[in-house]
Amino acid sequence: MSALDFWGLILSYVYAFALLIIIEQIAKKVKWPNFITRKLIHIGAGMWTWAILFLFDHWYIGIIPFASFIILNYIFYRQQTFKAMDDEKESPGTVYFAISITVLFLLGWRNTAADKLYLVLPPLMAMTWGDAMASLFGKFKGKHHYTFGGATKSLEGSLMMFIFSFLALSISLFVLQATHLDVHLQTFSAANIVLVSIGVGFLLTIVEALSPFGTDNLFVPLFGAAALYFLL
């Protein structure tokens, strides 16, 4: 383990617990409902995946924080440790999200020039922002509801899922291309990236709509990575 790996682990755990504690305390003071705090934590955790790329020398050390949170999030879920993240009515979506992040980093990241980061960051950003905006917009503005697998969602929320998934996918792909973090994207034009993002965004909107009991946190990133693999 290098010095960078050591400090990467420290920073990752400090960030994770600080995120949970700070949002928990703010929620108590301003009385935010659980669905808002849960999505803020969801966004904060998802965005940390970018930091992982720069905080570790060795990939097998870099995946430890998210892999460990598979177990930790399950304990938090069962014990209701952080009310801002879980309550008795919530699904174990935080566990599924930690699983999908770990799996995608295992598949596409070795901290080398040959990394397939287009399989990792874009689908995770689609889940991070698409799911959060779909849930928040659906709660506040959703008027046309539908139910599948015991979960009630809205057409308005699904529209936000598509818009923010498309934006998250395209922006992430452009960033990976412009910064040369992923050499596999260097031959693709802007039009290619936009068209792929539209197609994958539409697919993920359907996946999110059909995923029951929080499993969208698992299926959206994995289906997104599979679609990007075949399209790019």
N, C-alpha and C positions, 0 to 999 in steps of 0.2 A: 504494500500500500504506500503510495506516494504522499507527500505533504498536501498536494492538491486534493487527492482523494479524501484525506482525513478532514480537511476543512470543508470539502464539499458535503460530506456526511453531516458534519456539525451544522453547517448553514441550512441544509435541507430539513433537518429535524427542528431546528430553531424556527425556521420559517413556517413549517407545518403547524407546530403547536402554538406559535404566536398568532397565526391566522385563525385558528380555532378559538383561542382564548379571547382575542380582541373582538372578533365578531360576536362571540357569546356575550361579552360584557356590553358592547354597544346595543345589541338586541334587547338586553334587559332594561337598559336606560330609555331607549326610544320606543320599546315595545313593538319591534318588527315581528311580523308573523313568521312562522317556521319556514314557509316556502320561499321567502326572500333570503333569509340567512343561509338556508341550505344551498341556494343557487349561487350566492356570493362565495361561499366556501368552495363550491364546485368550480367556479371560474378561477379563483385563486390557486387551487390545486392544479387545474389544467394548465394554466400559464407557466407554472414552475417547470413544466417539461422542457421548455426552451432553455432554462438555466442549467439543466442537467448536462446539456451538450458541452458546456464550458467549464463546469466545476469538477470534472473528473478526468484523470488520465487513463483509467482502466474501466471498461464497460461493466465488468462483473462487480465492481464496487458501486458504480453509478446506478445500477438497477436496485440496489439494496433498499433505499428509502421507500420507493413505491411498492416493492415486493413486500416489505415488512408491514406496510399499511393495509395489505390484504387482511392480515391477521388483526392488526390494531383496529381497523375500521369495523371488523366483525365484533370485536370485543366492545367497542364504543356503541355499536348498534344494539347488541344484546343487553348491555348494562345501562343504556340511555345516558352515557357519560356527558355528552355535549348536546344539550337541547337545541342549540342552533343548527346542529347537523342532523339529528335524528329525533323522532318521537315515536310513540307506540303505533302511529298510523302509517309511518313511512316504510318503504321497501328498503332492502339492503343495497340500494343503488351505489352507495359510496364504496362498498366492497367490490361490486362489479366494475366500477370505474378503475379502481386500483389494479384489478386483474387485467383489464384491457390495456392499460398503460404499460404494465410489466410485459405482457405478451408482445406488444408491438415493438418495444425497445429491444427485446430479445431477438425479434425477427429482423429488425432493420438497422441496429446500431452496434458497431464495434469500435467506435471512435477512430476510424480510419478513413482514408480518402474514398474508399469503395462503399461507404455506408449508403443504404437506401433509405434516407431520411424522408423521402416522399411517401413512404409507407407508414411513417411514425407521426410526424407533427401535423400534417394536414388533416388526417382523419380525427386525431385527438382534438384539434382546434374546432373542427366541425361539431364534435360532441360538446366541447367546452362551451362554445358560444351559441350554437344552434339549439341545443337542448335547453340551456338556461333562458334564452330569449323566448323560446316557444312556451316554456312553463310560465314565465313572468307575464308575457303578453296575453297568454291564454287566461290566466287568473284575473287580470285586470280588464281585458277587452273582449274575451271570448264570449260569443253569443250563439254560435252555431256548433253545438256539441255532438259528439259521437262517442260510442263506447266499444272498446275491443279488449278482450282478455281481462275484463274486470276493471279496466282503467278508462276514465272519462276524459276526453281531450276535446279540443276545439279546432275548427277549420282555420280560425284566425291564428291560433298557436302554430298549427302546421305550416301556414304560410310564412310565419317568422322563422320556423325551423329551416325552410328552404332558403329564404333570403340570407340568413346568417350562416348557414352551412356553406352556401355558395361563396359568400364573402370570406369566410374563414379559410376555405379550401384554396381559393384563388390567391388571396394575400399570402398565405403560408407558402404556396408553391412559388410565387414570385420572389419572396424573400429568400427561400432556399436557392433559387436560381441566381439571383442577383449577388448573393454573398458567396456563391460557389461552395456552399455547404453540402450540396448534392450534385455531383458531376453528371448524374443521369438526366438531369433536367436541362442541360446546356443546349441541346439541339432542338428544344421545343419552342415554338413561337408563342407570342402572347395570345393569339387566337386559339391555338391548341389548348393552352392552359385554361382559358375562359370556357371553352366548350366542354372540356373534361370536367371542370368544376360545376357547370350547370347540370351535366348528366349525373355526376356522383351526388351532387346536392339533392337532386330529385329522388334518386334511389334512397338516400339516407332519410329523407322526409317520410318515405313509405315505411322504411324499417322502423323509424321512431314511432310512427303511428300504430304499427302492428306489434310492437314489443310490450309484453305485459309485465307488470309488477317490477318496474325499475330495470328490467333487463336491457333497455335501450342503452344504458351505460356500458354494456358489454357488446351488444350486437352492432350498434352504430359505428364505433371505431373499427371493429373487425371487418364488417362488410365494406366500410369505406376503404380500408387498406387493400382488401381483395379487389375491389373495383379499380382502384388506382393502379394496382399491379398489372391488371389485364389491359387497361386503357393506355397506360404510359410505358 
